[in-house]
């Protein structure tokens, strides 16, 4: 059991499940659950493979609060959507559009 806890602290867990995403096809996103002291922190990584900046609204199946993130071309940003969840699995919802 001790080894399992250390492994959970060291390994980044990418949660499986469907991804709800709208917007340009050159934008990709994924769910990441990272173990912390009080449970799993839910992150959503947004990667912009487009030639233009994008602005994205990010929420999840666990938290309906919408977070806005702007991502430069060729860059990636991570958004913390929930802290201390007992669940490691969640579904991100990402809605992006080009900026100017």
C-alpha positions in Angstrom: 0.0 0.0 0.0 2.8 2.4 0.8 4.3 1.9 -2.6 1.0 2.7 -4.3 0.8 6.0 -2.5 4.2 7.0 -3.6 3.5 5.9 -7.1 0.3 8.0 -7.1 2.3 11.0 -6.0 5.0 10.6 -8.7 2.9 9.6 -11.7 0.7 11.9 -13.6 -2.7 10.3 -14.2 -4.5 11.2 -17.4 -8.1 10.4 -16.9 -10.0 8.4 -19.5 -13.4 9.3 -20.9 -15.1 11.3 -23.6 -14.0 14.8 -24.3 -16.5 17.5 -25.1 -14.8 20.0 -27.4 -16.1 22.7 -29.8 -14.1 25.0 -32.0 -11.1 24.8 -34.3 -9.9 21.3 -35.0 -6.3 22.4 -34.5 -7.0 22.8 -30.7 -6.6 19.8 -28.6 -7.4 19.3 -24.9 -7.2 16.6 -22.3 -8.1 15.8 -18.7 -5.3 15.4 -16.1 -5.9 14.3 -12.5 -3.0 15.0 -10.2 -2.9 13.5 -6.7 -2.5 16.1 -3.9 -2.7 16.0 -0.1 -6.5 16.4 0.0 -7.5 14.4 -3.2 -7.2 14.8 -6.9 -6.7 18.2 -8.5 -8.4 18.3 -11.9 -6.5 20.1 -14.6 -7.5 20.6 -18.3 -4.6 21.0 -20.7 -5.4 23.1 -23.9 -2.9 22.8 -26.8 -3.1 25.2 -29.7 -1.8 23.8 -33.0 -3.4 26.7 -34.9 -1.7 29.6 -36.6 -3.8 32.1 -34.6 -4.5 32.7 -30.9 -7.6 31.1 -29.4 -9.7 31.9 -26.4 -11.3 28.9 -24.7 -14.0 28.4 -22.1 -13.1 25.4 -19.9 -15.4 23.5 -17.5 -15.8 19.9 -16.5 -18.3 17.2 -15.6 -17.4 17.9 -12.0 -17.3 21.7 -12.0 -19.6 23.8 -14.1 -17.6 26.9 -13.3 -16.3 28.3 -16.6 -12.6 29.3 -16.8 -11.3 31.5 -19.7 -7.9 30.8 -21.1 -6.1 32.4 -24.1 -3.5 30.2 -25.8 -0.9 31.5 -28.3 -0.2 29.6 -31.5 2.0 26.6 -30.9 1.6 26.9 -27.1 -0.3 25.0 -24.3 -1.9 26.1 -21.1 -3.3 24.2 -18.1 -6.3 25.2 -16.2 -7.0 24.1 -12.6 -10.8 23.4 -12.5 -11.2 21.6 -9.1 -9.1 20.9 -6.0 -9.3 17.9 -3.7 -11.7 15.6 -5.5 -12.1 12.1 -4.4 -12.6 11.1 -8.0 -9.7 10.8 -10.5 -11.9 10.7 -13.6 -13.8 13.6 -15.1 -14.7 14.9 -18.5 -13.5 18.3 -19.7 -15.7 20.6 -21.7 -13.7 23.0 -23.9 -15.2 25.6 -26.3 -12.7 27.6 -28.3 -12.7 30.4 -30.9 -10.1 32.4 -32.7 -9.1 35.7 -31.2 -9.1 38.6 -33.7 
